Structure formats: C-alpha cells, structure tokens
Amino acid sequence: MNFNLVASLTIFVVVLALIMSEKVHRTVAALAGACLILILRIMTFDEALKYIDFNTLGVLVGMMIIVGIVKKTGVFEYLAIFASKKVKGDPWKIILSLSAITAIISGFLDNVTTVLLIVPMTFVITDTLELDPIPFLIPEIFASNLGGTATLIGDPPNIMIGSAAGLGFMDFIKNLTPVIIIIFIVIFLIFKLLYRNKLAVSEEKKQKILGFDEKKAIKDLPLLKKCLVVLALVILGFFFHEQLKLQSAVVALCGAALLLLLSRASIDEVFLSVEWPTLFFFGGLFVMVGALQKVGVINWLAAVIVHITQGNLLLTGVIIIWFAALASSILDNIPLVATLIPLIQAMGTQGGMHILPLWWALSLGACLGGNGTLIGASANVVVAGLSEKHGHKLTFNHYLKYGMPLMLVSVVISTIYIVVFYLL
C-alpha cells in the first residue's frame, strides 16, 4: 500500500468516527479531513474542486433561501391548525393529518426545516388536549423521512444520487413515490395499532382545538402569494428541468433569486437562515471521498463486490438496500451515500452492470434507514431536541422500540418492490 492510499483511508475513518462520537461537530471534522488531504498533497486544490458536486450544493442553497422567506408567512402553522380543525380534534386523525402534511412538505422542502415548523404547532395542540406529544412526534419523524425519500429534492442523499446518476425530478416521482405511499399506509396502520390506548381525550378538550383561528397564523398575506407563485414555478422547473436542459441547481437558485427580488427581504436576514455548516460539511465530505476515488479505494471495493456477487444484479441490489439501511440507522446517511455513489459507478464501469436499479436501492435504503434510531437522520435529532426543550424527553431507547422495527418493515417492503419491478 502506498502512503496516499493509507492516509486517505485513515483520514476518512477517523473523521467518520468523530462524526459518530458527536464530540466534534461534523462540519469541523469534515473540513479538517479535507484540509489534511490538501496539506498532505494527496490532491491539489484544483483536483479537489473537480470532486465537489456543485449541483447538490446549488439545490441546497436555493431551497434554503426560499424556505427562509416562506417560513416568515406563517403558512405552515396555518396548515397545522387547519388540518386539526378539519378532523375535529380527534387525536389519531390529528397525528395522521400532521404526518401527511409533514410528508408532503418534506418532499419539496428540507426535512429539518419542515419539522422545525410543524413540531412547535404540534406542542400547541398536544398541550391543549393535555396529551403526551411523543406519540405525535415519532410518526412525524417517520413522515419527514418518508416524504423526503419520494422526490429528488426531499432529502440530500437523493440530490446527490440524482446529480451523480443524471436522474431528474420525474424519475424519482415515477420510481420512488409509489412505494413510499404504500410504506406510509402500512406504517401508519401499525402506528394506529400501537397507540390505540394512548390517545383518549375528552370532548371539552377537543372543542378547544376548534376554537383556534388558523387565519391569525398568516403573518404576511402579500408575501405568501409571492412565495406560492415562486414555489409553483420552482416545482414546475424541477419537473421539466431535463427537457429545458437545466441543472436542478439552476432551477433552485433562479427561484431563490426571483423570490429575493419579489419579496425585497433583507439579504442579511435571509442568508442567516441558510445552513452554512451543512454546506461546508458537504464540501469537506466531497473532497475526502474524492481522495478515496483518486487513490483507488473505491474501485477496489467495487471489484470486491462484483467478485462476491459474480455480477448478479439481484444479489447486489439486495445487499445495497440492506447495507445502506442498516448503516444509515447509526451513521449519517450523507457521508454513507457520498461513499457508495462512486462505488456503484465503478461497478457499472468494471462489472458492466445495469446500475439504474442500484440507484433506487441506495436511495430507499439510505433515506428509510434514517428512521431506525434517534441519530439516524438530522430531523430525528432536531425533533428530540425540541421535545426535550418542551419538557418531554424522547430517549434513544424509547424511540428505538418503535423506530427500528418499523424501519425494518419499510425496508422489507422496499426490497420486495425493488426485486419485483427492477431486479427480476
């Protein structure tokens, strides 16, 4: 083994260990790893830039800017109150309504932003009904990760996969949304069974919910109208970006620029809402994975998998979906997907495989695996933090009792779907 190979692999493993330990912020760890790659001259600065996926970063920046402006309108709070009133304060129907809203919004906006907007409204409802919010929050976590799996822009791993594989918005809608709808129905039927004895509430408390005025949640109606127009244009742009021959990043950034012009929002205030640590984390991660590619680690792993599976697409697809799911339940799915993307590309090059089904297997495994534990996805950690701050601690073990079995159910359904429709 040469120095560059050993050094690249060591840096990547150490950074991954630091991220898992949570003793060092993941952005600091990733940037430090990338800096070491450059200092040790494993890659030049120009080489490192070539490995950074600017399309993924562009989509994230554009959507973060749009969300930063949209959330000022109060539309998310409006939707939560409206849905709760429509089901007349019935706790189970509220869970289902809020979870459905969370899933739909998460398909088009960042998961973390979605739960940050929905969860505080959930607390208002559960406090009014005098119910434990945990049975509401765990389904919302699942819904955010399920919704994020269904579209190109719903979850960062999908943005990365779409960019690497040349897959468009409609490709994800056609290939992943159907199975996500099936999983959502199955999972929420199980939730209803699990929570059937925990959601009793008096008629008097239900009437309090009906007393809420959702119209008061809208803080800026003219801005809301502008946001809805721009969001509609952006979503249309994502639908047709392949026909327009535009990168999805161009669509997102143009939408952000248009909304900044129309809203006349303070640029300093809007840019504060952009999650810069996440963007720099991606940058550092791309450089480290690029180093693994350059020194041959990725190609070697691809050759090993092709040798083990003998080029069998069915076996390879099943291995990828289950490995990605189990690994994503304990690791951040972003570095995992960043590592597996070039691995799948190398399998296509070296083994001559038809790798399109493997992209869908990777997406389903990595995104759904995040539901397995409380640290499996960023949205999970954010909800747990909000819950603890509100006085209801969502512990790792409590979540694990629900999260892991239901995650496994969702991956079993995904495996059957992938095998039947893509691998047989």
KOLNU-94288 format. One record per residue (C-alpha): x, y, z; residue number from 0. Coordinates in pm, whole numbers. Layout:
KOLNU-94288
<rec east="X" north="Y" up="Z" resi="NUM"/>
...
//
This chain:
KOLNU-94288
<rec east="0" north="0" up="0" resi="0"/>
<rec east="129" north="348" up="-84" resi="1"/>
<rec east="123" north="648" up="153" resi="2"/>
<rec east="-162" north="832" up="-21" resi="3"/>
<rec east="-394" north="530" up="-2" resi="4"/>
<rec east="-326" north="465" up="369" resi="5"/>
<rec east="-351" north="835" up="456" resi="6"/>
<rec east="-680" north="888" up="265" resi="7"/>
<rec east="-844" north="584" up="422" resi="8"/>
<rec east="-720" north="673" up="772" resi="9"/>
<rec east="-844" north="1033" up="745" resi="10"/>
<rec east="-1186" north="919" up="623" resi="11"/>
<rec east="-1227" north="658" up="900" resi="12"/>
<rec east="-1112" north="899" up="1175" resi="13"/>
<rec east="-1346" north="1173" up="1051" resi="14"/>
<rec east="-1636" north="924" up="1040" resi="15"/>
<rec east="-1554" north="815" up="1397" resi="16"/>
<rec east="-1550" north="1177" up="1515" resi="17"/>
<rec east="-1888" north="1241" up="1350" resi="18"/>
<rec east="-2038" north="931" up="1517" resi="19"/>
<rec east="-1896" north="1025" up="1857" resi="20"/>
<rec east="-2051" north="1374" up="1830" resi="21"/>
<rec east="-1750" north="1505" up="2027" resi="22"/>
<rec east="-1656" north="1722" up="1731" resi="23"/>
<rec east="-1912" north="1899" up="1512" resi="24"/>
<rec east="-1948" north="1710" up="1186" resi="25"/>
<rec east="-1867" north="2020" up="978" resi="26"/>
<rec east="-1544" north="2083" up="1171" resi="27"/>
<rec east="-1447" north="1716" up="1132" resi="28"/>
<rec east="-1518" north="1714" up="755" resi="29"/>
<rec east="-1332" north="2041" up="692" resi="30"/>
<rec east="-1035" north="1923" up="898" resi="31"/>
<rec east="-1026" north="1600" up="696" resi="32"/>
<rec east="-1039" north="1790" up="366" resi="33"/>
<rec east="-762" north="2023" up="481" resi="34"/>
<rec east="-541" north="1726" up="571" resi="35"/>
<rec east="-600" north="1579" up="224" resi="36"/>
<rec east="-471" north="1905" up="72" resi="37"/>
<rec east="-185" north="1959" up="320" resi="38"/>
<rec east="-55" north="1606" up="262" resi="39"/>
<rec east="-78" north="1674" up="-116" resi="40"/>
<rec east="-295" north="1370" up="-176" resi="41"/>
<rec east="-487" north="1604" up="-408" resi="42"/>
<rec east="-420" north="1952" up="-538" resi="43"/>
<rec east="-673" north="2228" up="-475" resi="44"/>
<rec east="-781" north="2221" up="-842" resi="45"/>
<rec east="-833" north="1843" up="-825" resi="46"/>
<rec east="-1039" north="1880" up="-507" resi="47"/>
<rec east="-1270" north="2133" up="-675" resi="48"/>
<rec east="-1345" north="1879" up="-951" resi="49"/>
<rec east="-1478" north="1632" up="-693" resi="50"/>
<rec east="-1715" north="1882" up="-526" resi="51"/>
<rec east="-2071" north="1836" up="-652" resi="52"/>
<rec east="-2177" north="2197" up="-703" resi="53"/>
<rec east="-2516" north="2088" up="-837" resi="54"/>
<rec east="-2604" north="1935" up="-497" resi="55"/>
<rec east="-2477" north="2245" up="-314" resi="56"/>
<rec east="-2669" north="2474" up="-551" resi="57"/>
<rec east="-3000" north="2294" up="-492" resi="58"/>
<rec east="-2950" north="2311" up="-115" resi="59"/>
<rec east="-2861" north="2682" up="-115" resi="60"/>
<rec east="-3152" north="2775" up="-341" resi="61"/>
<rec east="-3411" north="2581" up="-141" resi="62"/>
<rec east="-3274" north="2708" up="193" resi="63"/>
<rec east="-3315" north="3068" up="76" resi="64"/>
<rec east="-3670" north="3000" up="-46" resi="65"/>
<rec east="-3766" north="2826" up="279" resi="66"/>
<rec east="-3612" north="3108" up="482" resi="67"/>
<rec east="-3853" north="3352" up="318" resi="68"/>
<rec east="-4159" north="3121" up="308" resi="69"/>
<rec east="-4149" north="3044" up="682" resi="70"/>
<rec east="-4199" north="3414" up="761" resi="71"/>
<rec east="-4551" north="3396" up="618" resi="72"/>
<rec east="-4687" north="3153" up="881" resi="73"/>
<rec east="-4829" north="2918" up="618" resi="74"/>
<rec east="-4703" north="2605" up="793" resi="75"/>
<rec east="-4874" north="2696" up="1121" resi="76"/>
<rec east="-5189" north="2769" up="921" resi="77"/>
<rec east="-5182" north="2421" up="766" resi="78"/>
<rec east="-5136" north="2252" up="1105" resi="79"/>
<rec east="-5432" north="2434" up="1265" resi="80"/>
<rec east="-5649" north="2388" up="957" resi="81"/>
<rec east="-5583" north="2014" up="948" resi="82"/>
<rec east="-5652" north="1973" up="1321" resi="83"/>
<rec east="-5984" north="2158" up="1296" resi="84"/>
<rec east="-6091" north="1955" up="993" resi="85"/>
<rec east="-6064" north="1632" up="1193" resi="86"/>
<rec east="-6250" north="1798" up="1488" resi="87"/>
<rec east="-5973" north="1748" up="1741" resi="88"/>
<rec east="-5958" north="1367" up="1713" resi="89"/>
<rec east="-5602" north="1281" up="1834" resi="90"/>
<rec east="-5537" north="995" up="1594" resi="91"/>
<rec east="-5670" north="1190" up="1297" resi="92"/>
<rec east="-5454" north="1486" up="1404" resi="93"/>
<rec east="-5147" north="1259" up="1404" resi="94"/>
<rec east="-5238" north="1133" up="1058" resi="95"/>
<rec east="-5310" north="1485" up="926" resi="96"/>
<rec east="-4993" north="1644" up="1066" resi="97"/>
<rec east="-4786" north="1348" up="945" resi="98"/>
<rec east="-4937" north="1367" up="596" resi="99"/>
<rec east="-4864" north="1741" up="582" resi="100"/>
<rec east="-4509" north="1674" up="707" resi="101"/>
<rec east="-4454" north="1405" up="442" resi="102"/>
<rec east="-4587" north="1622" up="157" resi="103"/>
<rec east="-4386" north="1930" up="259" resi="104"/>
<rec east="-4073" north="1718" up="315" resi="105"/>
<rec east="-4098" north="1604" up="-46" resi="106"/>
<rec east="-4031" north="1960" up="-159" resi="107"/>
<rec east="-3851" north="2130" up="130" resi="108"/>
<rec east="-3570" north="2032" up="366" resi="109"/>
<rec east="-3674" north="1774" up="630" resi="110"/>
<rec east="-3519" north="1968" up="916" resi="111"/>
<rec east="-3693" north="2290" up="815" resi="112"/>
<rec east="-4023" north="2105" up="788" resi="113"/>
<rec east="-4008" north="1957" up="1139" resi="114"/>
<rec east="-3889" north="2289" up="1282" resi="115"/>
<rec east="-4212" north="2441" up="1152" resi="116"/>
<rec east="-4455" north="2155" up="1229" resi="117"/>
<rec east="-4333" north="2042" up="1574" resi="118"/>
<rec east="-4397" north="2370" up="1763" resi="119"/>
<rec east="-4755" north="2364" up="1633" resi="120"/>
<rec east="-4783" north="2003" up="1748" resi="121"/>
<rec east="-4696" north="2114" up="2101" resi="122"/>
<rec east="-4974" north="2374" up="2097" resi="123"/>
<rec east="-5223" north="2101" up="2001" resi="124"/>
<rec east="-5098" north="1838" up="2250" resi="125"/>
<rec east="-5084" north="2095" up="2532" resi="126"/>
<rec east="-5445" north="2192" up="2457" resi="127"/>
<rec east="-5554" north="1827" up="2455" resi="128"/>
<rec east="-5329" north="1754" up="2758" resi="129"/>
<rec east="-5165" north="1461" up="2579" resi="130"/>
<rec east="-4808" north="1332" up="2571" resi="131"/>
<rec east="-4658" north="1474" up="2247" resi="132"/>
<rec east="-4426" north="1173" up="2192" resi="133"/>
<rec east="-4693" north="961" up="2010" resi="134"/>
<rec east="-4736" north="1259" up="1776" resi="135"/>
<rec east="-4365" north="1330" up="1725" resi="136"/>
<rec east="-4243" north="978" up="1635" resi="137"/>
<rec east="-4490" north="947" up="1342" resi="138"/>
<rec east="-4389" north="1297" up="1228" resi="139"/>
<rec east="-4023" north="1190" up="1225" resi="140"/>
<rec east="-4116" north="890" up="1011" resi="141"/>
<rec east="-4329" north="1107" up="784" resi="142"/>
<rec east="-4049" north="1360" up="727" resi="143"/>
<rec east="-3805" north="1087" up="623" resi="144"/>
<rec east="-4063" north="905" up="410" resi="145"/>
<rec east="-4165" north="1224" up="231" resi="146"/>
<rec east="-3802" north="1318" up="176" resi="147"/>
<rec east="-3738" north="982" up="7" resi="148"/>
<rec east="-4010" north="1032" up="-253" resi="149"/>
<rec east="-3857" north="1316" up="-456" resi="150"/>
<rec east="-3527" north="1440" up="-596" resi="151"/>
<rec east="-3512" north="1741" up="-363" resi="152"/>
<rec east="-3670" north="1591" up="-49" resi="153"/>
<rec east="-3352" north="1454" up="110" resi="154"/>
<rec east="-2985" north="1547" up="48" resi="155"/>
<rec east="-2888" north="1186" up="-47" resi="156"/>
<rec east="-3143" north="1198" up="-332" resi="157"/>
<rec east="-2999" north="1525" up="-459" resi="158"/>
<rec east="-2654" north="1363" up="-457" resi="159"/>
<rec east="-2781" north="1047" up="-632" resi="160"/>
<rec east="-2974" north="1245" up="-892" resi="161"/>
<rec east="-2673" north="1462" up="-969" resi="162"/>
<rec east="-2431" north="1166" up="-994" resi="163"/>
<rec east="-2662" north="942" up="-1197" resi="164"/>
<rec east="-2818" north="1209" up="-1419" resi="165"/>
<rec east="-3166" north="1135" up="-1282" resi="166"/>
<rec east="-3435" north="1403" up="-1297" resi="167"/>
<rec east="-3721" north="1509" up="-1072" resi="168"/>
<rec east="-3977" north="1300" up="-1259" resi="169"/>
<rec east="-3752" north="992" up="-1243" resi="170"/>
<rec east="-3776" north="998" up="-862" resi="171"/>
<rec east="-4151" north="1068" up="-867" resi="172"/>
<rec east="-4220" north="775" up="-1101" resi="173"/>
<rec east="-3986" north="525" up="-939" resi="174"/>
<rec east="-3998" north="602" up="-565" resi="175"/>
<rec east="-4323" north="783" up="-483" resi="176"/>
<rec east="-4547" north="475" up="-541" resi="177"/>
<rec east="-4361" north="257" up="-291" resi="178"/>
<rec east="-4337" north="545" up="-40" resi="179"/>
<rec east="-4717" north="582" up="-47" resi="180"/>
<rec east="-4754" north="208" up="23" resi="181"/>
<rec east="-4500" north="224" up="309" resi="182"/>
<rec east="-4674" north="531" up="456" resi="183"/>
<rec east="-5009" north="349" up="464" resi="184"/>
<rec east="-4862" north="32" up="621" resi="185"/>
<rec east="-4653" north="219" up="881" resi="186"/>
<rec east="-4941" north="440" up="992" resi="187"/>
<rec east="-5178" north="146" up="1025" resi="188"/>
<rec east="-4917" north="-3" up="1263" resi="189"/>
<rec east="-4888" north="328" up="1449" resi="190"/>
<rec east="-5267" north="332" up="1496" resi="191"/>
<rec east="-5248" north="-18" up="1645" resi="192"/>
<rec east="-4957" north="76" up="1874" resi="193"/>
<rec east="-5114" north="399" up="2001" resi="194"/>
<rec east="-5476" north="287" up="2025" resi="195"/>
<rec east="-5485" north="313" up="2408" resi="196"/>
<rec east="-5279" north="630" up="2447" resi="197"/>
<rec east="-5491" north="890" up="2273" resi="198"/>
<rec east="-5812" north="919" up="2479" resi="199"/>
<rec east="-5932" north="1280" up="2514" resi="200"/>
<rec east="-6250" north="1448" up="2637" resi="201"/>
<rec east="-6495" north="1636" up="2413" resi="202"/>
<rec east="-6429" north="1954" up="2610" resi="203"/>
<rec east="-6061" north="1947" up="2512" resi="204"/>
<rec east="-6147" north="1875" up="2150" resi="205"/>
<rec east="-6359" north="2190" up="2148" resi="206"/>
<rec east="-6053" north="2396" up="2242" resi="207"/>
<rec east="-5888" north="2289" up="1917" resi="208"/>
<rec east="-6194" north="2401" up="1723" resi="209"/>
<rec east="-6156" north="2742" up="1887" resi="210"/>
<rec east="-5821" north="2810" up="1718" resi="211"/>
<rec east="-5826" north="3064" up="1433" resi="212"/>
<rec east="-5590" north="2948" up="1161" resi="213"/>
<rec east="-5621" north="3281" up="978" resi="214"/>
<rec east="-5427" north="3451" up="1258" resi="215"/>
<rec east="-5129" north="3228" up="1177" resi="216"/>
<rec east="-5077" north="3405" up="841" resi="217"/>
<rec east="-4843" north="3692" up="919" resi="218"/>
<rec east="-4789" north="3834" up="568" resi="219"/>
<rec east="-5051" north="3750" up="303" resi="220"/>
<rec east="-4894" north="3950" up="13" resi="221"/>
<rec east="-4561" north="3775" up="76" resi="222"/>
<rec east="-4737" north="3437" up="93" resi="223"/>
<rec east="-4889" north="3494" up="-252" resi="224"/>
<rec east="-4547" north="3577" up="-398" resi="225"/>
<rec east="-4393" north="3271" up="-229" resi="226"/>
<rec east="-4662" north="3040" up="-367" resi="227"/>
<rec east="-4609" north="3171" up="-721" resi="228"/>
<rec east="-4231" north="3124" up="-699" resi="229"/>
<rec east="-4264" north="2779" up="-537" resi="230"/>
<rec east="-4501" north="2671" up="-815" resi="231"/>
<rec east="-4250" north="2790" up="-1077" resi="232"/>
<rec east="-3962" north="2613" up="-900" resi="233"/>
<rec east="-4156" north="2285" up="-874" resi="234"/>
<rec east="-4250" north="2311" up="-1243" resi="235"/>
<rec east="-3885" north="2379" up="-1316" resi="236"/>
<rec east="-3786" north="2061" up="-1131" resi="237"/>
<rec east="-4047" north="1863" up="-1326" resi="238"/>
<rec east="-3919" north="1986" up="-1663" resi="239"/>
<rec east="-3552" north="2066" up="-1597" resi="240"/>
<rec east="-3435" north="1779" up="-1819" resi="241"/>
<rec east="-3642" north="1899" up="-2113" resi="242"/>
<rec east="-3521" north="2255" up="-2050" resi="243"/>
<rec east="-3163" north="2121" up="-2029" resi="244"/>
<rec east="-3109" north="2299" up="-1698" resi="245"/>
<rec east="-2940" north="2158" up="-1390" resi="246"/>
<rec east="-3170" north="2133" up="-1086" resi="247"/>
<rec east="-2931" north="2374" up="-907" resi="248"/>
<rec east="-3004" north="2639" up="-1171" resi="249"/>
<rec east="-3379" north="2600" up="-1112" resi="250"/>
<rec east="-3343" north="2631" up="-733" resi="251"/>
<rec east="-3104" north="2928" up="-747" resi="252"/>
<rec east="-3316" north="3113" up="-1006" resi="253"/>
<rec east="-3622" north="3059" up="-785" resi="254"/>
<rec east="-3431" north="3193" up="-485" resi="255"/>
<rec east="-3313" north="3499" up="-680" resi="256"/>
<rec east="-3667" north="3569" up="-807" resi="257"/>
<rec east="-3818" north="3542" up="-458" resi="258"/>
<rec east="-3548" north="3771" up="-317" resi="259"/>
<rec east="-3638" north="4029" up="-585" resi="260"/>
<rec east="-4015" north="3999" up="-531" resi="261"/>
<rec east="-4009" north="3987" up="-151" resi="262"/>
<rec east="-3743" north="4257" up="-104" resi="263"/>
<rec east="-3642" north="4063" up="207" resi="264"/>
<rec east="-3330" north="4166" up="395" resi="265"/>
<rec east="-3046" north="3977" up="229" resi="266"/>
<rec east="-2853" north="3958" up="557" resi="267"/>
<rec east="-3154" north="3813" up="739" resi="268"/>
<rec east="-3229" north="3560" up="464" resi="269"/>
<rec east="-2868" north="3444" up="442" resi="270"/>
<rec east="-2869" north="3385" up="818" resi="271"/>
<rec east="-3137" north="3120" up="757" resi="272"/>
<rec east="-2906" north="2930" up="518" resi="273"/>
<rec east="-2748" north="2632" up="694" resi="274"/>
<rec east="-2387" north="2717" up="610" resi="275"/>
<rec east="-2243" north="2442" up="835" resi="276"/>
<rec east="-2433" north="2181" up="629" resi="277"/>
<rec east="-2297" north="2323" up="303" resi="278"/>
<rec east="-1937" north="2325" up="427" resi="279"/>
<rec east="-1986" north="1973" up="563" resi="280"/>
<rec east="-2082" north="1861" up="213" resi="281"/>
<rec east="-1780" north="2037" up="66" resi="282"/>
<rec east="-1535" north="1869" up="303" resi="283"/>
<rec east="-1702" north="1534" up="254" resi="284"/>
<rec east="-1683" north="1553" up="-126" resi="285"/>
<rec east="-1309" north="1623" up="-104" resi="286"/>
<rec east="-1244" north="1323" up="127" resi="287"/>
<rec east="-1448" north="1084" up="-89" resi="288"/>
<rec east="-1275" north="1227" up="-396" resi="289"/>
<rec east="-941" north="1133" up="-239" resi="290"/>
<rec east="-1064" north="775" up="-187" resi="291"/>
<rec east="-1158" north="766" up="-554" resi="292"/>
<rec east="-825" north="906" up="-668" resi="293"/>
<rec east="-612" north="656" up="-470" resi="294"/>
<rec east="-821" north="358" up="-588" resi="295"/>
<rec east="-1008" north="256" up="-270" resi="296"/>
<rec east="-1349" north="293" up="-434" resi="297"/>
<rec east="-1253" north="91" up="-741" resi="298"/>
<rec east="-1108" north="-182" up="-518" resi="299"/>
<rec east="-1431" north="-206" up="-315" resi="300"/>
<rec east="-1634" north="-219" up="-636" resi="301"/>
<rec east="-1418" north="-504" up="-766" resi="302"/>
<rec east="-1466" north="-695" up="-437" resi="303"/>
<rec east="-1847" north="-660" up="-452" resi="304"/>
<rec east="-1858" north="-761" up="-819" resi="305"/>
<rec east="-1641" north="-1064" up="-735" resi="306"/>
<rec east="-1864" north="-1167" up="-440" resi="307"/>
<rec east="-2189" north="-1126" up="-631" resi="308"/>
<rec east="-2042" north="-1254" up="-960" resi="309"/>
<rec east="-2214" north="-961" up="-1128" resi="310"/>
<rec east="-2556" north="-1081" up="-1009" resi="311"/>
<rec east="-2774" north="-768" up="-1018" resi="312"/>
<rec east="-3041" north="-915" up="-786" resi="313"/>
<rec east="-2791" north="-1003" up="-513" resi="314"/>
<rec east="-2608" north="-671" up="-550" resi="315"/>
<rec east="-2931" north="-471" up="-525" resi="316"/>
<rec east="-3045" north="-653" up="-210" resi="317"/>
<rec east="-2701" north="-609" up="-49" resi="318"/>
<rec east="-2701" north="-234" up="-124" resi="319"/>
<rec east="-3051" north="-163" up="7" resi="320"/>
<rec east="-2995" north="-353" up="333" resi="321"/>
<rec east="-2639" north="-232" up="390" resi="322"/>
<rec east="-2745" north="129" up="326" resi="323"/>
<rec east="-3050" north="95" up="555" resi="324"/>
<rec east="-2868" north="-65" up="849" resi="325"/>
<rec east="-2567" north="166" up="817" resi="326"/>
<rec east="-2788" north="477" up="787" resi="327"/>
<rec east="-2964" north="393" up="1111" resi="328"/>
<rec east="-2640" north="456" up="1302" resi="329"/>
<rec east="-2438" north="670" up="1060" resi="330"/>
<rec east="-2522" north="998" up="892" resi="331"/>
<rec east="-2662" north="896" up="553" resi="332"/>
<rec east="-2485" north="1181" up="373" resi="333"/>
<rec east="-2126" north="1052" up="407" resi="334"/>
<rec east="-2257" north="699" up="352" resi="335"/>
<rec east="-2419" north="792" up="20" resi="336"/>
<rec east="-2119" north="1003" up="-79" resi="337"/>
<rec east="-1905" north="690" up="-40" resi="338"/>
<rec east="-2146" north="449" up="-213" resi="339"/>
<rec east="-2215" north="668" up="-519" resi="340"/>
<rec east="-1869" north="626" up="-676" resi="341"/>
<rec east="-1878" north="260" up="-567" resi="342"/>
<rec east="-2193" north="198" up="-774" resi="343"/>
<rec east="-2048" north="397" up="-1064" resi="344"/>
<rec east="-1735" north="179" up="-1053" resi="345"/>
<rec east="-1948" north="-139" up="-1051" resi="346"/>
<rec east="-2114" north="-17" up="-1369" resi="347"/>
<rec east="-1776" north="51" up="-1529" resi="348"/>
<rec east="-1588" north="-257" up="-1409" resi="349"/>
<rec east="-1860" north="-518" up="-1388" resi="350"/>
<rec east="-2067" north="-398" up="-1683" resi="351"/>
<rec east="-2379" north="-396" up="-1462" resi="352"/>
<rec east="-2705" north="-219" up="-1547" resi="353"/>
<rec east="-2679" north="5" up="-1240" resi="354"/>
<rec east="-3004" north="207" up="-1263" resi="355"/>
<rec east="-3188" north="-24" up="-1016" resi="356"/>
<rec east="-2898" north="14" up="-775" resi="357"/>
<rec east="-2959" north="390" up="-753" resi="358"/>
<rec east="-3318" north="328" up="-638" resi="359"/>
<rec east="-3197" north="64" up="-391" resi="360"/>
<rec east="-2942" north="310" up="-250" resi="361"/>
<rec east="-3196" north="590" up="-218" resi="362"/>
<rec east="-3456" north="376" up="-40" resi="363"/>
<rec east="-3203" north="213" up="188" resi="364"/>
<rec east="-3018" north="530" up="288" resi="365"/>
<rec east="-3324" north="752" up="334" resi="366"/>
<rec east="-3552" north="499" up="508" resi="367"/>
<rec east="-3269" north="365" up="724" resi="368"/>
<rec east="-3260" north="703" up="897" resi="369"/>
<rec east="-3586" north="611" up="1074" resi="370"/>
<rec east="-3416" north="326" up="1261" resi="371"/>
<rec east="-3265" north="519" up="1552" resi="372"/>
<rec east="-3281" north="864" up="1706" resi="373"/>
<rec east="-2946" north="958" up="1547" resi="374"/>
<rec east="-3026" north="809" up="1205" resi="375"/>
<rec east="-3128" north="1139" up="1043" resi="376"/>
<rec east="-3092" north="1509" up="1118" resi="377"/>
<rec east="-3469" north="1555" up="1151" resi="378"/>
<rec east="-3480" north="1291" up="1427" resi="379"/>
<rec east="-3219" north="1473" up="1634" resi="380"/>
<rec east="-3390" north="1810" up="1585" resi="381"/>
<rec east="-3730" north="1674" up="1697" resi="382"/>
<rec east="-3573" north="1510" up="2004" resi="383"/>
<rec east="-3409" north="1842" up="2096" resi="384"/>
<rec east="-3734" north="2036" up="2057" resi="385"/>
<rec east="-3922" north="1777" up="2262" resi="386"/>
<rec east="-3669" north="1788" up="2548" resi="387"/>
<rec east="-3680" north="2167" up="2548" resi="388"/>
<rec east="-4060" north="2141" up="2578" resi="389"/>
<rec east="-4027" north="1913" up="2884" resi="390"/>
<rec east="-4087" north="1573" up="2722" resi="391"/>
<rec east="-3764" north="1379" up="2673" resi="392"/>
<rec east="-3761" north="1145" up="2374" resi="393"/>
<rec east="-3492" north="896" up="2473" resi="394"/>
<rec east="-3280" north="687" up="2237" resi="395"/>
<rec east="-3421" north="360" up="2375" resi="396"/>
<rec east="-3784" north="473" up="2366" resi="397"/>
<rec east="-3751" north="576" up="2004" resi="398"/>
<rec east="-3562" north="255" up="1921" resi="399"/>
<rec east="-3860" north="40" up="2032" resi="400"/>
<rec east="-4072" north="197" up="1758" resi="401"/>
<rec east="-3813" north="314" up="1507" resi="402"/>
<rec east="-3609" north="2" up="1440" resi="403"/>
<rec east="-3897" north="-249" up="1389" resi="404"/>
<rec east="-4093" north="-6" up="1169" resi="405"/>
<rec east="-3780" north="84" up="972" resi="406"/>
<rec east="-3722" north="-285" up="905" resi="407"/>
<rec east="-4084" north="-320" up="787" resi="408"/>
<rec east="-4033" north="-30" up="545" resi="409"/>
<rec east="-3709" north="-182" up="410" resi="410"/>
<rec east="-3874" north="-524" up="362" resi="411"/>
<rec east="-4148" north="-356" up="156" resi="412"/>
<rec east="-3884" north="-160" up="-39" resi="413"/>
<rec east="-3682" north="-475" up="-106" resi="414"/>
<rec east="-3987" north="-659" up="-242" resi="415"/>
<rec east="-4067" north="-355" up="-461" resi="416"/>
<rec east="-3712" north="-325" up="-597" resi="417"/>
<rec east="-3679" north="-701" up="-661" resi="418"/>
<rec east="-4018" north="-740" up="-832" resi="419"/>
<rec east="-4007" north="-428" up="-1050" resi="420"/>
<rec east="-3634" north="-381" up="-1121" resi="421"/>
<rec east="-3423" north="-688" up="-1045" resi="422"/>
<rec east="-3618" north="-988" up="-1171" resi="423"/>
//
